[in-house]
Amino acid sequence: MPKPFLMIHIRPGKCDYCGCCVGVCPEDAIELQESKIAIIEERCTNCRKCVWACPWEVIEFHREGVGELPKEISALDDLQFAHSLK
């Protein structure tokens, strides 16, 4: 099964390097580097836990240009996903 392309994006220049996103990522797909955060595309499953964990709204989930979303993602709307993190 082909892996969907990365839909998680980082807004440049906004991160304060708090590490909240690193702590919630189940795939260890986020690294804090000296002057930026980086998503390791090969590991990221687009689960969006980092999006909801970021207090500064630095990490975004983009659906634009996506024809068909993977079942795991399309089955959840944003509200259901937010409640699943509690």
C-alpha positions as CSV (number, residue, x, y, z in Angstrom):
1,M,0.0,0.0,0.0
2,P,1.5,3.3,-1.0
3,K,2.1,5.9,1.8
4,P,0.1,9.1,1.4
5,F,2.1,12.2,0.9
6,L,2.9,14.4,3.9
7,M,0.0,16.7,4.8
8,I,1.7,18.1,8.0
9,H,3.4,21.5,7.4
10,I,5.4,23.8,9.7
11,R,4.9,27.5,9.7
12,P,8.4,28.9,9.5
13,G,9.6,31.4,12.1
14,K,6.8,30.7,14.6
15,C,8.1,27.8,16.7
16,D,9.4,28.5,20.3
17,Y,10.9,24.9,20.5
18,C,8.7,23.9,23.5
19,G,8.8,20.2,22.4
20,C,5.1,19.5,22.8
21,C,4.8,18.1,19.3
22,V,7.8,15.8,19.9
23,G,6.3,14.3,23.0
24,V,3.0,13.4,21.4
25,C,4.3,11.9,18.1
26,P,3.7,8.2,18.2
27,E,6.1,7.6,15.3
28,D,9.1,9.7,16.5
29,A,8.7,11.7,13.3
30,I,9.5,15.1,14.7
31,E,12.9,16.4,15.6
32,L,13.9,19.6,17.4
33,Q,17.0,20.9,15.7
34,E,19.1,23.9,16.6
35,S,17.0,26.5,14.8
36,K,14.0,24.6,13.6
37,I,11.7,21.6,14.0
38,A,11.7,19.0,11.3
39,I,9.1,16.4,10.3
40,I,10.7,13.1,9.1
41,E,8.5,12.4,6.2
42,E,9.3,8.6,6.0
43,R,8.0,8.2,9.6
44,C,5.0,10.6,9.6
45,T,1.6,9.0,9.3
46,N,-0.4,12.3,9.2
47,C,-2.1,11.4,12.5
48,R,-2.3,15.1,13.4
49,K,-1.5,14.7,17.1
50,C,1.3,17.3,16.7
51,V,-1.2,19.8,15.2
52,W,-3.4,19.6,18.3
53,A,-0.5,19.6,20.7
54,C,1.2,22.7,19.4
55,P,0.2,25.7,21.7
56,W,1.5,28.2,19.1
57,E,-0.4,26.7,16.1
58,V,2.9,26.3,14.2
59,I,2.1,22.9,12.8
60,E,-0.7,22.7,10.3
61,F,-2.6,20.0,8.5
62,H,-3.3,20.7,4.8
63,R,-5.9,18.9,2.8
64,E,-5.7,21.1,-0.3
65,G,-4.8,19.2,-3.4
66,V,-5.6,15.9,-1.8
67,G,-7.9,13.7,-3.9
68,E,-8.7,10.8,-1.6
69,L,-7.6,10.8,2.0
70,P,-6.4,7.6,3.7
71,K,-9.3,5.9,5.5
72,E,-7.8,6.6,9.0
73,I,-7.8,10.3,8.3
74,S,-11.0,10.7,6.4
75,A,-12.9,8.7,9.0
76,L,-12.1,11.4,11.7
77,D,-13.3,14.9,11.6
78,D,-11.4,17.5,13.6
79,L,-13.7,17.5,16.6
80,Q,-13.6,13.7,17.0
81,F,-9.8,13.8,16.7
82,A,-9.5,16.5,19.3
83,H,-11.6,14.5,21.8
84,S,-9.5,11.4,21.2
85,L,-6.4,13.2,22.5
86,K,-8.0,13.9,25.9
